[in-house]
Amino acid sequence: MNLGDTTWAVRCNEDLPAGTKIVVIDVEGIILVVKAC
Protein backbone atom coordinates (compact mmCIF):
# COMPACT_ATOMS: atom_id res chain seq x y z
CA MET A 1 0.00 0.00 0.00
CA ASN A 2 1.31 3.48 -0.81
CA LEU A 3 0.71 6.08 1.86
CA GLY A 4 2.28 9.44 1.19
CA ASP A 5 5.83 8.80 0.02
CA THR A 6 6.12 5.42 1.79
CA THR A 7 5.24 1.89 0.69
CA TRP A 8 3.86 -0.40 3.43
CA ALA A 9 3.44 -4.16 3.51
CA VAL A 10 -0.19 -5.03 4.27
CA ARG A 11 -1.89 -8.18 5.57
CA CYS A 12 -5.61 -8.88 5.41
CA ASN A 13 -7.61 -12.02 6.22
CA GLU A 14 -9.62 -11.70 2.99
CA ASP A 15 -8.95 -10.82 -0.65
CA LEU A 16 -9.95 -7.24 -1.39
CA PRO A 17 -10.34 -5.68 -4.84
CA ALA A 18 -8.16 -2.69 -5.69
CA GLY A 19 -9.68 0.55 -4.45
CA THR A 20 -11.43 -0.98 -1.43
CA LYS A 21 -11.55 1.41 1.53
CA ILE A 22 -9.70 -0.10 4.49
CA VAL A 23 -8.96 0.61 8.12
CA VAL A 24 -5.72 -0.33 9.91
CA ILE A 25 -6.56 -2.55 12.88
CA ASP A 26 -3.05 -3.53 14.03
CA VAL A 27 0.64 -3.15 13.28
CA GLU A 28 2.96 -6.17 13.34
CA GLY A 29 6.47 -4.78 13.06
CA ILE A 30 6.51 -3.13 9.62
CA ILE A 31 3.30 -4.81 8.41
CA LEU A 32 -0.07 -3.06 8.61
CA VAL A 33 -2.98 -5.40 9.39
CA VAL A 34 -6.13 -4.10 7.70
CA LYS A 35 -9.79 -4.90 7.15
CA ALA A 36 -12.44 -3.50 4.80
CA CYS A 37 -14.51 -0.59 6.13
N, C-alpha and C positions, 0 to 999 in steps of 0.2 A: 504494500500500500504506500502511495506517495502522500506525504503530509508536509506541506511547505517545501523545504529544500532537502528533506530527508526521506529515505526509503526504509520502511519498517517491514519485518517479517510478521505475518499474521496467521493465527490459527483459529479455526471455527469448526464446530461439531457438525456442520451441514454445508453442502455445496450451495453457494450463493451466486446468482448471475451478476455480471459486471454492472455497476451502477447501483447496486442495492445499498440502501442507507443502513449503516451499522452503528453500534455503540460498543465501546471498549469496556469489557467487564472485568478484566484482570491483566496483569503484566507478569510474564514469566521470563525474567532476565531481559533479553532484548526482543522478545516475542510478545506482540499484543494479542490477547485473546478477545475475540469479538463475537457478537451475535447480531442478527437482524433486528431492526427497530420494529 
